[in-house]
C-alpha cells in the first residue's frame, strides 16, 4: 500500500483526506500541520469567530474523530522543514517521514508590514486562530483600532470592531477599497457603507511608521499625519507558502506550478489550494487563487488523480465577504470587462453588477442578492445578451436554465 504525506492544515488538506478515502486510497495518510488544530476553516476567522459567535471547535473542517475513523494520522504542532525528493522523505522538526506520494497544501501567509515599528506589541496580521484570539483579547481594552489595508480582511475586521464600539480608522494605500477584486462601482458602494457606519476610511493613505514605546501608540502616515492607535491589524495581501517546494527544486512562479490534475513536475508530488499556480481552461490562463472554493475543488482533483481516476480541474472561481449585514458574493474574475449592467438598488443595499467582455459574462458581484449569485454560477463564461440583463423583467433563473440547456 502506498503512503501519502500531506503538508498543511487548512481546507485543502481536510478535503483531500475525505476525498482520498472516498476515492479508495487504502494506504496511510499522514497530515503534518504547524498549528495545534486539525484542518480548519479560515474564512470565519475575520467574521463570526472574531465576533465571538463561533467556538473554535466549529471551525474544524471535520471533527477530530473523523480522522481516527478514517485511519488518518494527524501530526499537529509539527513543522515540515524540507523535502528530499530523491529519497522521498519529508524532514520535520520532529524527525523524518517517508512517502510514496506527497501533497502540498501549505496555503499562504500574510504579506508582512515593512514599515518601522511593525514589530511593536499590539500589531497583528490575521491568518490563524491564534492571531484572532490575540486580537479579541485586546478588543475589550482597546479604544483606537487602525487597520492597514482595505481588502476583504481589513473591511471585515472594521465591520466587527465598529459594532464592538471601537474607534476604527482604515488606511488604504490605493485610491479605492478592494481594488484588486472588484470594480470602482462596488468599491464606492462599500466605501459609503463603512463611512455611514462611522469608520474613518482614508484612501491614498500610506502608513510610513508605527510609533510607540514597547507597544503601538499611533500610526504615522507619509504626509506626517499621526493617527492614534492602541491596536493595529494589517491585511495587505498574502504570499504563497512555496518555499519548501522551491528548495526541493520544484518549479514555482507566484505559487507552486501544477498541471490540470494538481500534479507538479514531479509525478510523486501534488499541490493544492492557495499555494498553487494552476491552469484554468475555462479562463484560458494560469491563476493563483485565494479561495475556499478553489482549495476544495483542487483537493478533489488531486485525490482523484492519486486514486487513479483523474478528473482535470476546470472551475469558475467564486468568493464571498461578510461586512455588517451585507454579503458580497462574487463569481468569476472581473478584470478585462468592457461593459457593466447593474440590477437592483445600491441605495437599498441589494444589487448585482454583471461584467461583460465582448458580450460574454465574465463575472458578477452580488450584494445581498443570493438569487443573482446562484444564477451567476451558471451564466459566467457564457454569451449573454446585454439587453436581457438590462431588462428587469428578465428572469435570471430562466437565463441560467437556458444557458444550461444550450
C-alpha positions as CSV (number, residue, x, y, z in Angstrom):
1,X,0.0,0.0,0.0
2,X,1.2,3.5,-0.9
3,X,1.8,6.0,1.9
4,X,0.8,9.7,1.4
5,X,2.0,12.7,3.4
6,X,0.1,15.9,3.4
7,X,1.8,19.1,4.4
8,X,-0.7,21.7,5.6
9,X,-3.8,22.0,7.8
10,X,-6.4,24.1,6.0
11,X,-9.5,23.5,3.9
12,X,-7.4,21.8,1.1
13,X,-5.8,19.3,3.5
14,X,-9.1,18.4,5.1
15,X,-10.9,17.9,1.8
16,X,-8.0,15.9,0.4
17,X,-8.3,13.4,3.4
18,X,-12.0,13.0,2.8
19,X,-11.8,12.6,-1.0
20,X,-8.8,10.2,-0.8
21,X,-10.7,7.8,1.4
22,X,-13.9,8.2,-0.6
23,X,-11.9,7.5,-3.8
24,X,-10.4,4.3,-2.5
25,X,-7.0,5.3,-1.2
26,X,-6.1,2.4,1.1
27,X,-2.6,3.4,2.2
28,X,-1.5,5.5,5.1
29,X,-2.4,9.2,5.1
30,X,-0.3,11.4,7.4
31,X,-1.1,15.1,7.9
32,X,1.7,17.4,9.1
33,X,0.3,20.7,10.4
34,X,2.2,23.5,12.2
35,X,-0.8,24.5,14.2
36,X,-2.2,22.5,17.1
37,X,-5.6,22.1,15.4
38,X,-6.9,19.6,12.9
39,X,-7.6,21.1,9.4
40,X,-9.9,24.1,9.9
41,X,-11.8,26.8,8.0
42,X,-10.1,30.2,7.8
43,X,-12.8,32.5,6.3
44,X,-14.9,32.7,9.6
45,X,-11.8,33.9,11.4
46,X,-12.4,37.6,10.4
47,X,-16.2,37.2,10.6
48,X,-18.1,35.0,13.0
49,X,-15.1,33.8,15.0
50,X,-13.8,37.4,15.5
51,X,-17.4,38.4,16.6
52,X,-17.3,35.7,19.2
53,X,-20.3,33.9,17.6
54,X,-18.4,30.7,16.7
55,X,-16.4,28.5,19.0
56,X,-13.0,27.2,17.8
57,X,-14.3,23.6,17.5
58,X,-16.9,24.7,14.9
59,X,-14.1,26.0,12.7
60,X,-12.9,22.4,12.2
61,X,-13.3,21.1,8.7
62,X,-14.2,17.7,10.2
63,X,-14.4,16.7,13.9
64,X,-11.2,15.1,15.1
65,X,-13.0,11.7,15.3
66,X,-13.3,11.8,11.5
67,X,-9.5,11.3,11.1
68,X,-9.4,8.5,13.6
69,X,-12.4,6.8,12.0
70,X,-10.7,7.0,8.6
71,X,-7.3,6.0,9.7
72,X,-5.7,9.4,9.1
73,X,-2.7,10.3,11.3
74,X,-2.6,13.9,12.4
75,X,0.8,15.2,13.4
76,X,-0.1,18.6,14.8
77,X,2.2,21.3,16.0
78,X,4.8,19.8,13.7
79,X,6.7,21.8,11.1
80,X,7.8,20.4,7.8
81,X,11.4,21.6,7.1
82,X,12.4,20.2,3.8
83,X,11.6,17.6,1.1
84,X,14.1,15.1,-0.1
85,X,12.6,14.1,-3.4
86,X,15.3,11.6,-4.3
87,X,14.8,9.7,-1.1
88,X,11.1,10.5,-0.9
89,X,11.2,11.8,2.6
90,X,9.9,14.8,4.4
91,X,12.1,16.2,7.2
92,X,10.3,17.8,10.1
93,X,11.2,19.4,13.3
94,X,10.4,16.0,14.9
95,X,12.0,13.6,12.6
96,X,11.7,12.1,9.1
97,X,8.7,10.8,7.2
98,X,8.9,8.5,4.1
99,X,6.3,8.9,1.4
100,X,5.2,7.3,-1.8
101,X,3.1,10.4,-2.7
102,X,3.3,13.9,-1.3
103,X,0.5,16.5,-1.3
104,X,1.5,20.1,-0.5
105,X,-1.4,22.1,1.0
106,X,0.8,24.8,2.5
107,X,-1.5,27.7,1.9
108,X,-0.4,31.3,2.1
109,X,0.8,33.8,4.8
110,X,0.1,37.5,5.3
111,X,2.3,39.8,3.4
112,X,4.4,41.4,6.2
113,X,4.4,45.0,7.1
114,X,7.8,46.5,6.3
115,X,7.4,49.9,7.9
116,X,9.2,50.9,11.1
117,X,7.5,49.8,14.2
118,X,5.8,46.8,12.7
119,X,7.2,44.6,15.4
120,X,5.7,46.6,18.3
121,X,3.2,45.0,20.7
122,X,-0.4,45.4,19.5
123,X,0.3,44.9,15.8
124,X,-1.2,41.8,14.2
125,X,-1.7,40.1,10.9
126,X,-4.7,37.8,10.7
127,X,-4.4,34.3,9.3
128,X,-4.8,31.8,12.2
129,X,-6.9,31.0,15.3
130,X,-4.0,32.3,17.4
131,X,-4.0,35.6,15.6
132,X,-7.7,36.2,16.1
133,X,-7.6,35.1,19.8
134,X,-4.9,37.7,20.4
135,X,-6.9,40.4,18.6
136,X,-10.1,39.5,20.5
137,X,-8.2,39.8,23.8
138,X,-7.4,43.4,23.0
139,X,-10.8,44.4,21.8
140,X,-12.1,44.9,25.4
141,X,-9.3,47.3,26.4
142,X,-8.5,49.0,23.0
143,X,-10.1,52.3,22.1
144,X,-8.5,53.1,18.8
145,X,-8.1,50.4,16.1
146,X,-6.1,51.2,13.0
147,X,-6.5,48.8,10.1
148,X,-3.9,48.9,7.3
149,X,-5.4,47.6,4.1
150,X,-8.9,47.8,2.8
151,X,-9.3,44.4,1.2
152,X,-11.7,41.7,2.4
153,X,-9.8,41.1,5.7
154,X,-9.4,44.7,6.6
155,X,-13.0,45.7,5.9
156,X,-14.4,42.6,7.6
157,X,-12.4,43.4,10.7
158,X,-13.5,47.0,10.5
159,X,-17.2,46.0,10.5
160,X,-16.8,43.7,13.5
161,X,-14.7,46.2,15.5
162,X,-17.1,49.1,14.8
163,X,-20.0,47.1,16.1
164,X,-17.9,46.4,19.2
165,X,-17.7,50.1,19.8
166,X,-14.1,50.8,18.9
167,X,-13.0,53.9,17.1
168,X,-11.9,52.5,13.7
169,X,-9.6,54.0,11.1
170,X,-8.9,52.2,7.9
171,X,-5.8,53.2,5.9
172,X,-5.8,52.2,2.2
173,X,-2.7,53.0,0.0
174,X,-4.8,52.7,-3.2
175,X,-7.4,55.1,-4.4
176,X,-10.3,52.7,-3.6
177,X,-11.2,49.8,-1.4
178,X,-11.0,46.2,-2.6
179,X,-9.3,47.4,-5.7
180,X,-7.7,44.0,-6.5
181,X,-11.0,42.1,-6.5
182,X,-13.8,44.4,-7.7
183,X,-14.8,47.4,-9.8
184,X,-14.9,51.1,-8.8
185,X,-18.7,50.9,-8.6
186,X,-18.7,48.2,-5.9
187,X,-15.6,49.9,-4.2
188,X,-17.5,53.2,-3.9
189,X,-20.6,51.4,-2.5
190,X,-18.6,49.8,0.3
191,X,-16.7,53.0,1.0
192,X,-20.0,54.8,1.5
193,X,-21.3,52.0,3.8
194,X,-18.3,52.0,6.0
195,X,-18.3,55.8,6.3
196,X,-22.0,55.7,7.1
197,X,-21.2,53.2,9.9
198,X,-18.7,55.6,11.4
199,X,-15.5,54.2,10.1
200,X,-12.7,56.8,9.4
201,X,-11.8,55.4,6.0
202,X,-8.8,57.1,4.3
203,X,-7.8,56.4,0.7
204,X,-4.4,57.1,-0.8
205,X,-3.1,56.9,2.8
206,X,0.3,55.3,3.1
207,X,1.4,54.1,6.6
208,X,5.0,55.1,7.0
209,X,5.7,54.1,10.6
210,X,4.1,52.6,13.7
211,X,5.1,54.6,16.8
212,X,5.1,53.7,20.4
213,X,7.3,52.7,23.4
214,X,7.1,48.9,23.5
215,X,3.5,48.9,22.3
216,X,1.7,50.8,19.5
217,X,0.5,54.3,20.3
218,X,0.0,55.8,16.8
219,X,0.4,55.2,13.1
220,X,2.3,57.9,11.2
221,X,1.3,58.5,7.6
222,X,3.6,59.5,4.7
223,X,2.1,63.0,4.8
224,X,3.1,63.3,8.5
225,X,-0.4,62.8,10.0
226,X,-0.5,60.8,13.2
227,X,-3.4,58.5,13.8
228,X,-3.9,57.4,17.4
229,X,-3.9,53.6,17.9
230,X,-3.6,51.1,20.7
231,X,-4.3,48.2,18.3
232,X,-3.2,47.7,14.7
233,X,-4.4,45.0,12.3
234,X,-3.0,44.7,8.8
235,X,-4.2,42.9,5.8
236,X,-2.2,43.9,2.7
237,X,-2.4,40.7,0.8
238,X,-0.8,37.3,1.2
239,X,2.2,35.4,-0.2
240,X,2.1,31.7,-1.2
241,X,3.9,29.3,1.0
242,X,6.1,27.9,-1.8
243,X,9.5,27.9,-0.1
244,X,9.6,24.3,0.8
245,X,8.7,23.3,-2.8
246,X,11.2,25.7,-4.3
247,X,14.0,24.5,-2.1
248,X,13.2,20.9,-3.2
249,X,13.7,22.0,-6.8
250,X,10.1,22.2,-7.8
251,X,9.1,24.9,-10.3
252,X,7.4,28.0,-8.7
253,X,6.1,31.3,-10.1
254,X,3.7,33.1,-7.8
255,X,2.8,29.7,-6.4
256,X,3.8,26.1,-6.9
257,X,3.3,25.2,-10.6
258,X,0.9,22.4,-11.1
259,X,-0.9,20.9,-14.1
260,X,-4.7,20.3,-14.6
261,X,-4.5,17.4,-12.2
262,X,-2.8,19.4,-9.5
263,X,0.5,17.5,-10.1
264,X,3.9,19.2,-10.0
265,X,6.7,18.4,-12.4
266,X,7.5,15.5,-10.0
267,X,4.8,12.8,-10.6
268,X,5.0,11.9,-6.8
269,X,4.3,15.4,-5.6
270,X,0.9,17.2,-5.9
271,X,-0.1,20.7,-4.6
272,X,-3.4,22.3,-3.9
273,X,-5.0,25.5,-2.7
274,X,-3.7,29.0,-2.1
275,X,-0.1,27.9,-2.6
276,X,-0.6,26.8,-6.2
277,X,-0.4,28.4,-9.6
278,X,-2.6,26.3,-11.9
279,X,-4.1,26.3,-15.4
280,X,-7.7,27.1,-15.8
281,X,-9.1,26.0,-19.2
282,X,-12.3,27.9,-18.8
283,X,-10.5,31.2,-18.3
284,X,-7.6,30.2,-20.7
285,X,-4.9,31.3,-18.3
286,X,-2.9,30.3,-15.3
287,X,-4.1,31.5,-11.9
288,X,-3.2,31.6,-8.2
289,X,-6.4,31.9,-6.2
290,X,-7.0,32.7,-2.6
291,X,-10.3,30.9,-2.4
292,X,-12.1,28.2,-0.4
293,X,-13.8,27.0,-3.5
294,X,-10.5,26.6,-5.3
295,X,-8.9,24.8,-2.3
296,X,-11.8,22.3,-2.1
297,X,-12.0,21.6,-5.8
298,X,-8.3,21.3,-6.3
299,X,-8.1,18.9,-3.4
300,X,-10.8,16.8,-5.0
301,X,-8.8,16.9,-8.3
302,X,-5.6,15.8,-6.7
303,X,-7.4,13.0,-4.8
304,X,-9.0,11.7,-8.0
305,X,-5.6,11.6,-9.8
306,X,-3.9,9.9,-6.9
307,X,-6.7,7.3,-6.8
308,X,-6.3,6.6,-10.5
309,X,-9.4,8.3,-11.7
310,X,-8.2,11.7,-12.9
311,X,-10.8,14.5,-13.3
312,X,-8.9,17.6,-14.6
313,X,-9.6,20.8,-12.8
314,X,-11.9,23.2,-14.6
315,X,-13.8,25.6,-12.4
316,X,-15.0,29.2,-12.4
317,X,-13.8,30.7,-9.1
318,X,-16.1,32.3,-6.6
319,X,-15.6,34.2,-3.4
320,X,-17.5,36.0,-0.6
321,X,-17.2,38.6,2.1
322,X,-19.4,39.5,5.0
323,X,-19.4,43.1,6.2
324,X,-22.1,44.3,8.6
325,X,-25.4,42.9,7.3
326,X,-24.0,42.8,3.8
327,X,-22.9,39.6,2.0
328,X,-20.8,40.2,-1.1
329,X,-20.7,37.1,-3.4
330,X,-18.5,37.1,-6.5
331,X,-18.4,34.7,-9.4
332,X,-15.6,34.9,-11.9
333,X,-12.8,37.5,-12.3
334,X,-13.9,40.9,-13.5
335,X,-10.6,42.2,-14.9
336,X,-10.8,42.9,-18.6
337,X,-14.5,43.8,-18.6
338,X,-15.8,46.4,-21.2
339,X,-19.4,46.8,-20.0
340,X,-21.4,46.5,-16.8
341,X,-25.1,46.0,-16.1
342,X,-26.5,46.8,-12.6
343,X,-29.6,45.1,-11.4
344,X,-31.2,46.1,-8.2
345,X,-30.7,49.1,-6.0
346,X,-27.4,50.0,-4.4
347,X,-29.1,52.6,-2.3
348,X,-31.2,49.8,-0.8
349,X,-28.1,47.7,-0.2
350,X,-29.3,45.0,-2.5
351,X,-28.0,44.8,-6.1
352,X,-25.8,42.9,-8.5
353,X,-23.2,44.1,-11.0
354,X,-22.7,42.0,-14.2
355,X,-19.4,42.3,-16.0
356,X,-19.2,41.6,-19.7
357,X,-16.4,41.3,-22.2
358,X,-17.3,41.1,-25.9
359,X,-20.9,40.1,-24.9
360,X,-19.7,37.2,-22.7
361,X,-20.4,37.4,-19.0
362,X,-17.1,37.1,-17.2
363,X,-18.1,38.0,-13.6
364,X,-20.8,39.0,-11.2
365,X,-20.7,40.8,-7.9
366,X,-23.9,40.2,-5.9
367,X,-24.6,42.2,-2.7
368,X,-27.4,40.7,-0.7
369,X,-28.7,39.1,-3.9
370,X,-28.4,35.3,-3.4
371,X,-30.6,34.6,-6.4
372,X,-28.3,36.6,-8.7
373,X,-25.3,34.8,-7.2
374,X,-26.8,31.4,-7.9
375,X,-27.7,32.3,-11.5
376,X,-24.2,33.8,-12.0
377,X,-22.6,30.4,-11.2
378,X,-24.4,29.0,-14.2
379,X,-24.1,32.1,-16.5
380,X,-20.5,33.2,-16.1
381,X,-18.3,32.1,-19.0
382,X,-21.3,32.1,-21.4
383,X,-22.6,34.6,-24.0
384,X,-25.4,36.6,-22.6
385,X,-27.4,39.2,-24.4
386,X,-26.8,42.5,-22.7
387,X,-30.4,43.8,-23.3
388,X,-31.7,40.8,-21.5
389,X,-29.6,41.6,-18.4
390,X,-30.7,45.2,-18.6
391,X,-34.4,44.3,-18.7
392,X,-35.6,44.0,-15.0
393,X,-38.4,41.8,-16.2
394,X,-36.0,39.2,-17.5
395,X,-35.7,36.3,-15.0
396,X,-32.1,35.4,-14.2
397,X,-33.2,32.0,-13.3
398,X,-34.7,31.5,-16.7
399,X,-31.5,32.8,-18.3
400,X,-29.4,30.3,-16.3
401,X,-31.7,27.4,-17.2
402,X,-31.5,28.4,-20.9
403,X,-27.7,28.6,-20.6
404,X,-27.5,25.1,-19.2
405,X,-29.7,23.7,-21.9
406,X,-27.8,25.4,-24.7
